[in-house]
């Protein structure tokens, strides 16, 4: 009888690989994946099985895609319970891959190396990574055997840097989003490899201005393929105003229960709106005339928002009562970011005297460091690992900063100014853009150690600039939107994350000032300056549908869209009306 080896992925695949994340299409049904078990303990042949468990009643169908490199043959079991893996011309570089897609279009992935029969390399027998919906740390666990019974060394790496060691360990990522973690198991002579992709919801309901660190407009990837581009509801929350901060608009943040939070550029109020029909639950008047920064939401429901002209950072309870406020002493347009320990990070708008500020959850100052910022920053802070912050200034410098004390780790000078925030992919690469007003503008990829990986002029179309942050998926594609032809036209681009090569271009008849949103099933949502709201297929850039907002000229600057937990996508314009489109 053939030995049975199982690949066990209990829980919901919806939010990506190896996660224990809360989810639910209606905000009530929750899924709690326990982790991911991947085994490659192989003899002459083996049967491998994948099993799934979920608390969501609708998640009963899964698509399992197995792949193996080089000399192994896969035979599907008749009952679809797994596969039989048979060695033929095995080599030392073989790998087994498993990708699982659930009913909602979300995916989970993992891989392990396949030592050939008779190899002296360690055999990875299981690989487990699990997280909790509000997680203090990821649990890392692996088991392996050695043909010669030699002692084994387990090393866990993120972005090429060791984050933990041992067969059992823990690690806390810096921000919600996708992470790729590598496992190296060594017997002192040979090393076997494992790798898992995970989508970590982290420790806060909305820690980054675009949801997670990949800039997807939601905390975790969500399926939206059922949307048809129709208006669900609209609700006025503010009067007209687009005069603030070069037309940069606050994005829509969300609480764990789906409540929507928006800062108004017209009256300096923070609004809490119902996701059901958009009615105002409450509003809070800051001492600023306007709010340009997107609010962020902590694990306990605390909302943090910055006033533009007063420079105050506010902490509000979920019912809209002020908990504390902190005076920066200067203007703030950048959104705050919440770190893994609950600290709040935000940059200021004070010329060469601009600083990056870190606050404790109780509003006391953790540190404030003018670490040679060359200029103001409109950029939100993003995270690499739990101790590394990325922030950029208006002079084109990207900084890596130690989150513990604010000390500078490295800096790199790129192109001209931009309000775009750095976006980080699963492997740790940072994406940033410049806005020079001419053909010298570029889109950049920077490695975690501060080296330029590549730069792109978008096949020559980038002749004005990029003002919005990018979005990046788990498939190796980064999406960016531009201003072109003197700033009047625009375009949406998909680029290969490894090479920077343009995969496709979608031209628009107006520039694109706001960031985009990205679903788990390959749909990109884009709002243009001429009141058009597009849904594009990420595979080839083709249009699925568009929706034209009924907005007067001069009030047509659109906010970054956000994907709601009820299947709608939210966007608003300078007319102060929030629209839920489904």
Long-range contacts (C-beta under 8 A, 24 or more apart in sequence): 2-45, 2-46, 2-47, 2-84, 3-41, 3-43, 3-46, 3-47, 4-46, 4-47, 4-48, 4-49, 4-82, 5-39, 5-40, 5-41, 5-42, 5-46, 5-47, 5-48, 5-49, 5-125, 6-37, 6-39, 6-48, 6-49, 6-50, 6-51, 6-82, 7-37, 7-38, 7-39, 7-48, 7-49, 7-50, 7-51, 7-82, 7-98, 7-110, 8-36, 8-37, 8-49, 8-50, 8-51, 9-33, 9-35, 9-36, 9-37, 9-50, 9-51, 9-52, 9-100, 9-108, 10-34, 10-35, 10-51, 10-52, 10-53, 11-35, 11-52, 11-53, 11-54, 12-54, 12-55, 12-56, 12-59, 12-102, 13-52, 13-59, 13-62, 13-100, 13-101, 13-102, 13-106, 13-107, 13-108, 14-56, 14-59, 14-102, 14-104, 14-106, 14-220, 14-221, 14-222, 14-223, 14-520, 15-106, 15-199, 15-201, 15-220, 15-221, 16-106, 16-107, 16-108, 16-178, 16-197, 16-198, 16-199, 16-220, 16-221, 16-474, 17-107, 17-108, 17-109, 17-110, 17-129, 17-196, 17-197, 17-198, 17-199, 18-108, 18-110, 18-128, 18-129, 18-130, 18-131, 18-196, 18-197, 18-198, 19-130, 19-131, 19-198, 19-199, 19-200, 19-201, 20-130, 20-131, 20-132, 20-133, 20-135, 21-131, 21-133, 21-199, 21-200, 21-201, 21-220, 22-133, 22-201, 22-256, 23-56, 23-220, 23-565, 24-56, 24-565, 25-58, 25-104, 25-565, 25-566, 25-567, 26-565, 26-566, 27-257, 27-258, 27-275, 27-565, 27-566, 29-55, 29-56, 29-57, 29-58, 30-55, 30-56, 30-133, 31-55, 31-56, 31-59, 32-133, 33-130, 34-130, 35-128, 35-129, 35-130, 35-139, 35-141, 36-108, 36-110, 36-127, 36-128, 36-129, 36-130, 36-196, 36-198, 37-126, 37-127, 37-128, 38-98, 38-110, 38-111, 38-112, 38-124, 38-126, 38-127, 38-194, 38-196, 39-112, 39-124, 39-125, 39-126, 39-127, 40-96, 40-112, 40-113, 40-114, 40-123, 40-124, 40-125, 41-123, 41-124, 41-125, 41-145, 42-85, 42-87, 42-114, 42-115, 42-117, 42-123, 43-117, 44-87, 44-117, 45-84, 45-85, 45-86, 45-87, 46-84, 46-85, 47-77, 47-82, 47-83, 47-84, 47-85, 48-82, 48-83, 48-84, 48-85, 48-96, 49-81, 49-82, 49-83, 50-82, 50-98, 50-100, 52-100, 58-103, 59-102, 59-103, 59-104, 60-103, 61-102, 61-103, 62-100, 62-101, 62-102, 62-103, 63-100, 63-101, 63-102, 64-98, 64-99, 64-100, 65-98, 65-99, 65-100, 65-101, 66-96, 66-97, 66-98, 67-96, 67-97, 67-98, 67-99, 68-94, 68-95, 68-96, 68-97, 68-114, 69-93, 69-94, 69-95, 69-97, 69-114, 70-94, 71-116, 72-96, 72-114, 87-116, 87-117, 90-114, 90-116, 90-117, 91-116, 92-116, 92-119, 92-121, 95-193, 104-222, 104-223, 104-520, 104-521, 105-223, 105-225, 105-519, 105-520, 105-521, 105-522, 106-221, 106-222, 106-223, 106-520, 106-521, 107-474, 107-520, 108-197, 109-196, 109-197, 109-474, 110-194, 110-195, 110-196, 110-197, 111-194, 111-195, 112-192, 112-193, 112-194, 112-195, 113-192, 113-193, 113-194, 115-192, 119-147, 119-190, 120-147, 120-148, 120-187, 120-189, 120-190, 121-147, 121-187, 121-190, 121-191, 121-192, 122-146, 122-147, 122-152, 122-185, 122-186, 122-187, 122-190, 122-191, 122-192, 123-147, 123-192, 124-183, 124-185, 124-192, 124-193, 124-194, 127-183, 127-194, 127-196, 129-181, 129-196, 129-198, 131-198, 131-200, 131-201, 133-201, 134-201, 134-202, 134-203, 134-204, 134-299, 135-172, 135-200, 135-201, 135-202, 135-203, 136-172, 136-203, 137-170, 137-171, 137-172, 138-170, 138-171, 138-172, 138-173, 138-181, 138-198, 138-200, 139-168, 139-170, 140-164, 140-168, 140-169, 140-170, 140-171, 140-181, 140-183, 141-167, 141-168, 141-169, 142-167, 142-183, 142-185, 142-194, 143-167, 144-185, 144-192, 146-187, 148-187, 150-187, 150-188, 150-189, 151-187, 151-188, 152-185, 152-186, 152-187, 153-184, 153-185, 153-186, 153-187, 153-188, 154-183, 154-184, 154-185, 155-183, 155-184, 155-186, 156-181, 156-182, 156-183, 157-181, 157-182, 157-183, 157-184, 158-182, 158-385, 158-428, 159-384, 159-385, 159-427, 159-428, 159-448, 160-428, 160-448, 161-385, 161-448, 163-385, 171-386, 172-340, 172-386, 173-200, 173-202, 173-340, 173-383, 173-385, 173-386, 174-213, 174-339, 174-340, 174-383, 174-384, 174-385, 174-386, 174-387, 174-388, 174-389, 174-403, 175-202, 175-207, 175-208, 175-212, 175-213, 175-337, 175-339, 175-340, 175-382, 175-383, 175-424, 176-200, 176-201, 176-202, 176-203, 176-204, 176-207, 176-208, 176-211, 176-212, 176-213, 176-219, 176-220, 177-202, 177-208, 177-212, 177-213, 177-214, 177-424, 177-426, 178-212, 178-213, 178-214, 178-425, 178-426, 178-474, 179-426, 180-426, 180-427, 197-426, 197-474, 199-474, 202-340, 203-299, 203-338, 203-340, 203-342, 204-296, 204-297, 204-298, 204-299, 204-338, 204-342, 205-254, 205-255, 205-256, 205-297, 205-298, 205-299, 205-301, 206-253, 206-254, 206-255, 206-261, 206-295, 206-296, 206-297, 207-296, 207-297, 207-298, 207-337, 207-338, 207-339, 208-296, 208-335, 208-337, 208-338, 208-380, 208-382, 209-251, 209-253, 209-293, 209-294, 209-296, 209-335, 209-337, 209-380, 209-421, 210-251, 210-294, 210-421, 210-469, 210-471, 210-515, 210-517, 210-560, 211-254, 211-562, 211-563, 213-382, 213-383, 213-423, 213-424, 214-423, 214-424, 214-425, 214-426, 214-471, 214-472, 214-473, 214-518, 215-421, 215-423, 215-469, 215-470, 215-471, 215-472, 215-515, 215-516, 215-518, 216-471, 216-473, 216-517, 216-518, 216-519, 216-563, 217-251, 217-471, 217-515, 217-516, 217-517, 217-518, 217-525, 217-560, 217-561, 217-562, 217-563, 217-569, 218-254, 218-517, 218-562, 218-563, 218-564, 219-254, 221-474, 221-518, 221-519, 221-520, 222-519, 222-520, 222-563, 222-565, 223-519, 223-520, 223-521, 224-519, 224-521, 224-523, 224-563, 224-567, 224-569, 225-519, 225-521, 225-523, 226-567, 226-582, 227-523, 227-535, 227-567, 227-568, 227-569, 227-581, 227-582, 228-545, 228-582, 229-533, 229-535, 229-544, 229-545, 229-546, 229-547, 229-581, 230-547, 230-581, 230-582, 231-547, 231-579, 231-580, 231-581, 232-568, 232-580, 232-581, 232-582, 233-277, 233-278, 233-579, 233-580, 234-278, 234-577, 234-578, 234-579, 234-580, 235-273, 235-277, 235-278, 235-279, 235-280, 235-577, 235-578, 236-576, 236-577, 236-578, 237-262, 237-264, 237-271, 237-273, 237-278, 237-280, 237-283, 237-572, 237-576, 237-577, 237-578, 238-262, 238-264, 238-265, 238-266, 238-267, 238-269, 238-271, 238-576, 239-264, 239-266, 239-267, 239-576, 240-266, 240-555, 240-574, 240-575, 240-576, 241-265, 241-266, 241-267, 241-290, 241-574, 241-576, 242-554, 242-555, 242-557, 242-574, 244-290, 244-292, 244-308, 245-290, 245-292, 245-308, 245-333, 245-378, 246-419, 247-513, 247-557, 247-574, 248-292, 248-333, 248-378, 248-419, 248-467, 248-513, 249-292, 249-513, 249-514, 249-557, 249-558, 249-559, 249-560, 249-572, 249-574, 250-291, 250-292, 250-293, 250-294, 250-295, 250-335, 250-559, 251-294, 251-335, 251-514, 251-515, 251-559, 251-560, 251-562, 252-294, 252-559, 252-560, 252-561, 252-562, 252-570, 252-571, 252-572, 252-578, 253-294, 253-295, 253-296, 253-297, 253-303, 253-562, 254-297, 254-562, 254-564, 254-565, 255-297, 255-301, 255-303, 255-318, 256-297, 256-301, 258-564, 258-565, 258-566, 259-318, 260-562, 260-564, 260-570, 260-578, 261-295, 261-297, 261-303, 261-305, 262-295, 262-572, 262-578, 263-291, 263-292, 263-293, 263-294, 263-295, 263-305, 264-290, 264-291, 264-576, 265-290, 265-291, 265-292, 265-308, 265-574, 266-290, 266-576, 268-307, 268-308, 270-295, 270-303, 270-305, 270-314, 270-316, 270-320, 272-320, 273-578, 275-564, 275-565, 275-566, 275-568, 275-580, 276-566, 278-578, 278-580, 281-320, 282-319, 282-320, 283-320, 284-314, 284-316, 284-320, 284-322, 286-310, 286-312, 286-314, 287-312, 288-312, 292-333, 293-332, 293-333, 293-334, 293-335, 293-336, 293-346, 294-335, 294-380, 294-560, 295-335, 296-335, 296-336, 296-337, 296-338, 296-344, 298-338, 298-342, 298-361, 299-342, 302-361, 304-336, 304-338, 304-344, 305-336, 306-332, 306-333, 306-334, 306-335, 306-336, 306-346, 307-332, 308-332, 308-333, 311-348, 313-344, 313-346, 313-357, 313-359, 315-361, 315-363, 323-363, 324-362, 324-363, 325-363, 326-357, 326-359, 326-363, 326-365, 328-357, 330-354, 333-378, 333-419, 334-377, 334-378, 334-379, 334-380, 334-381, 334-421, 335-380, 335-421, 336-380, 336-381, 337-380, 337-381, 337-382, 337-383, 339-383, 339-386, 339-403, 340-383, 340-386, 343-403, 345-381, 345-389, 345-403, 346-380, 346-381, 347-373, 347-377, 347-378, 347-379, 347-381, 347-391, 347-393, 348-376, 348-377, 349-376, 349-377, 349-378, 350-376, 351-375, 351-376, 354-393, 356-381, 356-389, 356-391, 356-401, 356-406, 358-403, 358-406, 367-405, 367-406, 368-406, 369-401, 369-405, 369-406, 369-407, 371-399, 371-401, 371-406, 371-407, 371-408, 372-408, 372-411, 373-397, 373-399, 375-417, 378-419, 379-419, 379-420, 379-421, 379-422, 380-421, 381-421, 382-421, 382-422, 382-423, 382-424, 382-430, 383-424, 384-424, 384-428, 384-430, 384-448, 388-448, 390-422, 390-424, 390-430, 391-422, 392-418, 392-420, 392-421, 392-422, 392-432, 394-418, 396-434, 398-422, 398-430, 398-432, 398-446, 398-450, 400-450, 409-450, 410-449, 410-450, 411-450, 412-446, 412-450, 412-451, 412-452, 414-442, 414-444, 414-446, 414-452, 414-455, 415-440, 415-441, 415-442, 415-444, 416-440, 416-441, 416-465, 418-465, 418-466, 418-467, 419-467, 420-466, 420-467, 420-468, 420-469, 420-470, 420-515, 421-469, 422-469, 423-469, 423-470, 423-471, 423-472, 423-478, 424-472, 425-472, 425-478, 425-497, 426-474, 427-497, 429-453, 429-497, 431-470, 431-472, 431-478, 431-480, 433-465, 433-466, 433-467, 433-468, 433-469, 433-470, 433-480, 434-465, 434-466, 435-464, 435-465, 435-466, 435-467, 435-483, 436-465, 437-464, 437-465, 437-487, 438-463, 438-464, 439-463, 441-465, 441-466, 441-482, 443-470, 443-480, 443-495, 443-500, 445-478, 445-497, 445-500, 453-500, 454-499, 454-500, 455-500, 456-495, 456-500, 456-502, 458-482, 458-491, 458-493, 458-495, 458-502, 458-505, 459-502, 459-505, 461-491, 461-493, 461-505, 464-511, 467-513, 468-512, 468-513, 468-514, 468-515, 468-516, 468-560, 469-515, 470-515, 471-515, 471-516, 471-517, 471-518, 471-524, 472-497, 473-518, 473-522, 473-538, 477-503, 477-538, 479-516, 479-518, 479-524, 479-538, 481-512, 481-515, 481-516, 481-526, 482-511, 482-512, 483-511, 483-512, 483-513, 484-511, 487-511, 490-528, 490-529, 492-516, 492-524, 492-526, 492-534, 492-536, 492-541, 494-538, 494-541, 503-541, 504-540, 504-541, 505-541, 506-534, 506-536, 506-541, 506-543, 508-532, 508-534, 513-557, 513-558, 514-557, 514-558, 514-559, 514-560, 514-561, 515-560, 516-560, 516-561, 517-560, 517-561, 517-562, 517-563, 517-569, 519-563, 525-561, 525-563, 525-569, 525-571, 526-561, 527-558, 527-559, 527-560, 527-561, 527-571, 528-558, 529-556, 529-557, 529-558, 530-556, 531-556, 531-558, 531-573, 533-558, 533-561, 533-571, 533-581, 547-581, 549-573, 549-579, 551-575
